[in-house]
Amino acid sequence: MLNPIRHACRTALALLALAQAPMAQDAPAPFASFAGASPQVLNDPHDLAFGPDGRLYVADKFGSRIAVLDPDTLELLETFGDGMLPNVHDISFGPDGKAYIAVTGSNAVGIFDLSGDAPVNEGLIGPFPRTEGALAHSNGRLYVMASGTGQLMAVEGETLLATAGGMPGAHDVAEAPDGTIWVADNFNRRLVQFSSELEQLRILSGPKYGFIGPRYLAVDDFGKLVVADQDAHRVLLIDPATDSLLGVIGTGSAGIGPGLLDDPEGVAIRGPAYYFSDSDNNRVVKYVVALN
């Protein structure tokens, strides 16, 4: 259940930070329009991803499960892993078609084969202290954000290949079209880009973005970043090539309805459509860019 005191403090913090951010005062326009919402049948949904079957898979944190939605209607179709995925935060699909799931309460990544009639649990990889993000990269490696130690880890099979530290509390790990990796470095209020070998390449931060708590992100086909800044109740569209903020959805205050979000914690993209986990409203929302 939502703690009203904590929620009020978050909202006050978000408003204070936004008031102090010069770019936030310019109120960039929304980059997409509200197109619908799922029923409020989820329980603090976090990150989400499209599966090989074209359906939308949602890490339903306090449901301890993966929820599967129809991306057109946002209807809940089915669930799996119920009760076996404590505090689940993230899901990613690898080139092998399998689902790699950040099971935060187990400090591990769970693997499910979804190719048959029913999901098959293939067990856990770990430990990764407080697993917040998991990326099944196109290169076949698994990149895991161990938020408890602040380490991003590159794993192949059972071999740890590389690590990058200094990011306590960081959440998501996302792949760009060029194979580089972006991390939502929550506590440090920034985004960090790495090579596939975990060499740090660049950092996006500062007043122009006004990050308060960036948790999850997705990268579109053109390399633009769509970032869920949870504590600011906003989703930002960023072009890292020009280091510029292109648009914002959300007002900085928690709410429900078109143009409003409450602690958004997940992003997925399909063509002109954006899907956000509207976490404290216990639903997924869809926004669409009108194409001429």
C-alpha positions as CSV (number, residue, x, y, z in Angstrom):
1,M,0.0,0.0,0.0
2,L,1.2,3.5,-0.8
3,N,2.7,5.4,2.2
4,P,1.0,8.8,2.0
5,I,3.8,10.5,4.0
6,R,6.5,9.1,1.7
7,H,4.5,10.0,-1.3
8,A,4.0,13.6,-0.2
9,C,7.7,13.9,0.5
10,R,8.5,12.6,-3.0
11,T,6.1,15.1,-4.6
12,A,7.5,18.0,-2.6
13,L,11.1,17.0,-3.6
14,A,10.0,16.7,-7.3
15,L,8.4,20.2,-7.3
16,L,11.5,21.7,-5.6
17,A,13.9,20.2,-8.0
18,L,11.8,21.1,-11.0
19,A,11.6,24.7,-9.8
20,Q,15.4,24.9,-9.6
21,A,16.0,23.4,-13.1
22,P,16.2,26.1,-15.7
23,M,15.1,23.8,-18.6
24,A,12.1,22.5,-16.6
25,Q,10.8,26.1,-16.4
26,D,10.6,26.2,-20.2
27,A,8.1,23.3,-20.1
28,P,9.1,21.3,-23.2
29,A,6.1,20.1,-25.1
30,P,4.8,16.5,-24.7
31,F,6.3,14.2,-27.4
32,A,3.3,12.0,-27.7
33,S,-0.5,12.0,-26.9
34,F,-2.4,9.8,-24.5
35,A,-4.0,6.9,-26.3
36,G,-5.2,4.6,-23.5
37,A,-4.6,2.8,-20.2
38,S,-4.9,-0.7,-18.9
39,P,-7.3,-1.5,-16.1
40,Q,-5.7,-0.9,-12.6
41,V,-5.1,-4.7,-12.1
42,L,-1.4,-4.5,-11.6
43,N,0.5,-4.1,-8.3
44,D,3.3,-1.5,-8.7
45,P,4.3,-2.5,-12.3
46,H,8.0,-1.8,-13.1
47,D,9.8,-2.2,-16.4
48,L,8.2,-3.8,-19.5
49,A,9.3,-5.2,-22.8
50,F,7.9,-6.7,-26.0
51,G,8.3,-10.4,-26.4
52,P,9.1,-12.3,-29.6
53,D,5.3,-12.9,-29.9
54,G,4.6,-9.2,-30.0
55,R,2.9,-9.1,-26.6
56,L,3.8,-6.7,-23.8
57,Y,5.5,-8.3,-20.8
58,V,5.4,-6.3,-17.5
59,A,7.4,-6.9,-14.3
60,D,4.6,-6.7,-11.8
61,K,6.7,-5.9,-8.6
62,F,4.3,-6.6,-5.7
63,G,2.4,-9.2,-7.7
64,S,5.7,-11.2,-7.8
65,R,4.9,-12.2,-11.4
66,I,5.1,-11.2,-15.0
67,A,1.9,-9.9,-16.5
68,V,1.2,-10.2,-20.2
69,L,-0.8,-7.5,-21.9
70,D,-2.3,-7.0,-25.4
71,P,-0.4,-3.9,-26.7
72,D,-3.4,-2.7,-28.7
73,T,-6.1,-3.0,-26.0
74,L,-3.9,-3.1,-22.9
75,E,-6.0,-6.0,-21.7
76,L,-4.4,-8.4,-19.2
77,L,-4.1,-11.7,-21.1
78,E,-2.2,-13.9,-18.6
79,T,0.5,-14.1,-16.0
80,F,3.4,-16.4,-15.2
81,G,5.9,-16.9,-12.4
82,D,3.2,-16.0,-9.9
83,G,4.7,-16.0,-6.4
84,M,8.1,-17.1,-7.7
85,L,9.5,-13.7,-8.6
86,P,9.7,-11.7,-5.4
87,N,10.1,-7.9,-5.9
88,V,10.5,-8.4,-9.6
89,H,11.8,-5.2,-11.4
90,D,12.8,-5.9,-15.0
91,I,12.4,-8.2,-18.0
92,S,14.5,-8.4,-21.2
93,F,14.3,-10.8,-24.1
94,G,17.5,-12.2,-25.6
95,P,18.4,-13.2,-29.1
96,D,17.6,-16.8,-28.0
97,G,14.0,-15.7,-27.4
98,K,14.2,-16.4,-23.7
99,A,13.0,-14.0,-20.9
100,Y,15.7,-12.7,-18.5
101,I,14.0,-11.3,-15.4
102,A,15.6,-9.2,-12.6
103,V,14.2,-10.9,-9.5
104,T,15.3,-8.3,-7.0
105,G,14.0,-10.2,-3.9
106,S,16.2,-13.2,-4.9
107,N,19.3,-11.1,-5.8
108,A,19.3,-13.0,-9.1
109,V,18.2,-13.1,-12.8
110,G,15.5,-15.7,-13.6
111,I,15.4,-17.3,-17.0
112,F,12.1,-18.5,-18.6
113,D,11.7,-20.3,-21.9
114,L,8.5,-19.2,-23.5
115,S,8.7,-21.1,-26.8
116,G,6.3,-23.9,-25.8
117,D,2.7,-24.0,-24.7
118,A,3.6,-22.9,-21.2
119,P,6.5,-21.0,-19.7
120,V,9.4,-23.2,-18.5
121,N,11.4,-21.9,-15.5
122,E,15.1,-22.6,-16.2
123,G,16.3,-21.3,-12.9
124,L,18.3,-18.4,-11.5
125,I,21.7,-16.8,-12.3
126,G,23.4,-14.9,-9.5
127,P,23.9,-13.7,-6.9
128,F,23.7,-10.0,-7.9
129,P,22.9,-8.0,-4.8
130,R,19.6,-6.2,-5.2
131,T,19.2,-7.0,-8.9
132,E,17.3,-4.0,-10.4
133,G,18.1,-4.3,-14.1
134,A,18.8,-7.0,-16.6
135,L,19.7,-6.7,-20.3
136,A,19.9,-9.7,-22.6
137,H,22.2,-8.0,-25.2
138,S,22.2,-8.8,-28.9
139,N,25.8,-9.9,-28.5
140,G,24.6,-12.8,-26.4
141,R,25.9,-11.5,-23.1
142,L,23.8,-10.6,-20.0
143,Y,24.3,-7.3,-18.4
144,V,23.0,-7.0,-14.8
145,M,22.7,-4.0,-12.5
146,A,23.5,-5.0,-9.0
147,S,22.0,-2.0,-7.3
148,G,23.1,-3.1,-3.8
149,T,26.8,-2.8,-4.7
150,G,26.4,-0.2,-7.5
151,Q,28.0,-2.6,-10.0
152,L,27.1,-3.2,-13.6
153,M,28.2,-6.7,-14.5
154,A,28.7,-8.4,-17.9
155,V,28.2,-12.1,-17.8
156,E,28.5,-14.8,-20.5
157,G,27.3,-18.2,-19.5
158,E,28.7,-18.6,-15.9
159,T,31.7,-16.3,-16.5
160,L,31.9,-12.7,-15.2
161,L,33.6,-10.8,-18.0
162,A,33.7,-7.2,-16.7
163,T,32.3,-4.8,-14.1
164,A,31.7,-1.1,-13.8
165,G,31.1,0.4,-10.3
166,G,30.2,3.6,-8.6
167,M,26.4,3.5,-9.3
168,P,24.7,2.5,-6.0
169,G,20.9,2.4,-6.4
170,A,21.1,2.4,-10.2
171,H,18.3,0.6,-12.0
172,D,17.8,-0.1,-15.7
173,V,20.2,-1.3,-18.4
174,A,19.3,-0.7,-22.0
175,E,20.9,-1.4,-25.4
176,A,21.3,1.3,-28.1
177,P,21.2,0.5,-31.8
178,D,25.0,0.8,-31.9
179,G,25.3,-1.9,-29.2
180,T,26.4,0.6,-26.5
181,I,24.7,0.4,-23.1
182,W,22.8,3.0,-21.1
183,V,22.3,2.9,-17.3
184,A,19.7,4.8,-15.4
185,D,21.9,5.9,-12.5
186,N,19.2,6.8,-10.1
187,F,20.9,8.1,-6.9
188,N,23.4,10.0,-8.9
189,R,20.6,11.6,-11.0
190,R,22.2,10.9,-14.4
191,L,22.4,8.5,-17.3
192,V,25.7,6.8,-18.1
193,Q,26.7,5.3,-21.4
194,F,29.1,2.3,-21.6
195,S,30.7,0.3,-24.4
196,S,29.8,-3.4,-24.5
197,E,33.1,-4.0,-22.7
198,L,31.9,-1.6,-19.9
199,E,34.2,1.2,-20.7
200,Q,32.4,4.4,-19.7
201,L,31.8,6.7,-22.7
202,R,29.7,9.6,-21.5
203,I,27.3,11.0,-18.9
204,L,24.1,12.9,-19.3
205,S,23.1,15.0,-16.3
206,G,22.6,18.6,-15.1
207,P,19.9,21.2,-14.9
208,K,18.8,20.9,-18.5
209,Y,17.3,17.5,-17.7
210,G,16.5,18.1,-14.0
211,F,16.7,14.4,-13.1
212,I,15.3,13.5,-9.7
213,G,15.1,9.7,-9.8
214,P,15.6,8.2,-13.3
215,R,14.8,4.5,-12.9
216,Y,14.1,2.9,-16.3
217,L,14.6,3.8,-19.9
218,A,14.3,2.6,-23.5
219,V,16.2,3.5,-26.6
220,D,14.4,4.0,-29.9
221,D,15.7,2.9,-33.4
222,F,17.3,6.3,-33.8
223,G,19.2,6.2,-30.5
224,K,17.0,8.6,-28.7
225,L,16.4,7.9,-25.0
226,V,13.0,7.7,-23.3
227,V,13.5,8.0,-19.6
228,A,11.1,7.4,-16.7
229,D,12.1,9.9,-14.0
230,Q,10.1,8.3,-11.3
231,D,10.3,10.9,-8.5
232,A,9.6,13.7,-10.9
233,H,6.4,11.9,-12.2
234,R,7.7,12.5,-15.8
235,V,9.0,10.7,-18.8
236,L,11.6,12.5,-20.9
237,L,12.6,12.2,-24.5
238,I,16.3,12.9,-24.9
239,D,18.6,13.0,-28.0
240,P,22.1,12.1,-26.7
241,A,23.6,12.9,-30.1
242,T,22.9,16.6,-29.5
243,D,22.7,16.4,-25.7
244,S,19.2,17.9,-25.8
245,L,15.8,17.5,-24.2
246,L,13.2,17.1,-26.9
247,G,10.0,16.6,-24.9
248,V,8.3,15.7,-21.6
249,I,5.2,13.8,-20.6
250,G,4.1,14.6,-17.0
251,T,3.8,17.8,-15.0
252,G,6.1,17.2,-12.1
253,S,3.1,16.4,-9.9
254,A,1.6,12.9,-9.3
255,G,-1.8,12.4,-11.0
256,I,-4.0,10.1,-13.1
257,G,-5.3,11.0,-16.5
258,P,-4.0,12.2,-19.9
259,G,-0.6,13.9,-19.5
260,L,-0.3,12.8,-15.8
261,L,1.8,10.0,-14.2
262,D,2.4,8.7,-10.7
263,D,5.9,7.4,-10.1
264,P,6.5,6.0,-13.7
265,E,9.0,3.1,-13.6
266,G,9.0,1.4,-17.0
267,V,9.3,2.2,-20.7
268,A,8.8,0.2,-23.9
269,I,8.6,1.5,-27.5
270,R,7.0,0.0,-30.6
271,G,7.0,2.2,-33.7
272,P,5.1,5.4,-32.9
273,A,3.7,4.0,-29.6
274,Y,5.2,4.5,-26.2
275,Y,4.2,2.3,-23.2
276,F,4.9,3.5,-19.6
277,S,4.4,1.7,-16.3
278,D,2.3,4.2,-14.4
279,S,3.4,2.5,-11.3
280,D,1.6,4.0,-8.3
281,N,-1.6,4.0,-10.4
282,N,-1.1,0.3,-10.9
283,R,-1.5,0.3,-14.6
284,V,0.3,0.7,-18.0
285,V,-0.5,3.7,-20.2
286,K,0.0,4.1,-23.9
287,Y,1.0,7.3,-25.7
288,V,1.2,7.7,-29.5
289,V,2.9,10.1,-31.9
290,A,0.6,11.1,-34.8
291,L,2.3,10.3,-38.1
292,N,1.5,12.4,-41.1
